[in-house]
Amino acid sequence: MGREASRRPYAPPDREMFVAQLGPLAPHFESAVRERPDGTWGLRFQPRDSYASEDQVHGDHWADWTGSACPALLVRGTKGGVLPAGRAAQMVTRRPGTCLVELETDHFVYANDPVGFAAAVRGFLAVV
């Protein structure tokens, strides 16, 4: 779904039609599809909000990241390309108490490796 497509209203009459229009993104967003009160189908969120969120992650956020001393769990998908290994290493170095766990999956670690993600969270909570 490109930015332009995210602005167009699309309200198919059944779930299958909506999921089909997601194309290759369907495996990531299928669980977020819901029936609306008017009987049409859509996502639980507005795609334009996702783009706004994405735009806000760019820039210098080191002060935010280092502004807390509480323990932090950083879970990185090694196949995603969203968080490069070098940046994750910087995050661990700059913020004491950060635990890095890398999983052999993409950015959607909680969805594509739920067992590994749960183990990472459990392990982190067991020591903090």
N, C-alpha and C positions, 0 to 999 in steps of 0.2 A: 504494500500500500504506500504509494508516494504521497507527498504533502498535498498535491492537488486532489487526489482521490479521497484523502481524509476530510476534505471540506464538503464533498458531495454527499447529500443524504441518500442513503440506500436502505430500503426497508423491505427485504424480500418476505414473502408470505410463509416460508418454512425454513426450518433450521438448516436443512441440507443445502439449500440454495445459498444461504448466507455463508456457510462454511466453505462451499465451493468457490465463492468469489474471493476468499482469503488466499487462495493459491498456495504457494510454498510456505506461507506463514501459518497455515491452518494448524499444524501440529503445536505451534506455540500459543495460539489464541483460542483454540477450540473450546477449552475449558472456561473461557470468559464469555462465551455466547449465551445469551439469555432471551427469553421471550418477553416482549414489552407488553404493557397493559392493553395496547391497541391490537395485539395479535401478530405484530411484525417481529422480526428478529434482529438483534444487534449485539454489540459488545457491552460489557458492564462499564466500560470507560469510553471516553471520547478520544479517538486517535490524535486529534489536534492537541490534546493535553499532553500526550506522550511526546510530541514534537517540541512543545514548549518546555517540557522537563529536560529533554535532550539538549536543547539550546542552552539551558542554564548550567549544565555540567562543564561547559567549556570555560576556561579562564583559570585564574590562580585561586585555588581553594585551600592552600596549605595552612593558612591561619585557622580555618574551620577545622581541618583535620587534626591539627596539633593543639587545638584549644581545649582539649579535655585530656585528663590523665587516667580516666577509667579504662579498664581492659577492653580491647576491641578484637573482634574476630573478622578477619578479611578472607573471604572465600573467593578464589579466582578460578575460573574455567580456563584451562590451558589451551583450548581449541577455539576460544571465542574471538580473540583479537581485540576485545573491548578494553581490557586492562592488560597492557603489555607487562611482561615479567619484570623488566627494569623499573617500571613505575610502581609495581607492587613492592619490590625490594626497597625502593625509596620510602614508601609509605610505612613499612615496618621499621626502617632505620630512623625516620623522623619522629615517630610516635612510640615511645616506650610502652610496653604492655600490649603490643599488637601481635596477635597470633595469625600467621598466614597458613591457610590450607589451600592446596591446589588440587583440583579434581580434573580428571581427563574427560572434560565435556566442554560445551560452549558456554556462553554468557548466562544461559538460563539453567544454572546449576541445580536449583531447587526442583526444577521440573524434569531435567534430563538425567540427573543422578540423585534422586531423592534419598536413596540409602546412604550415599556418601555425604550428602549435605546434612542429613540428620545426624550421622556419626560425627561430623565436624562440629556441629552445634553441641551435641551431648558432651564430646570431649572437652570443648572449650568451657562449658558450664561446670564441668566436674572439677576444674582447677581454679576457677575464679571465685 
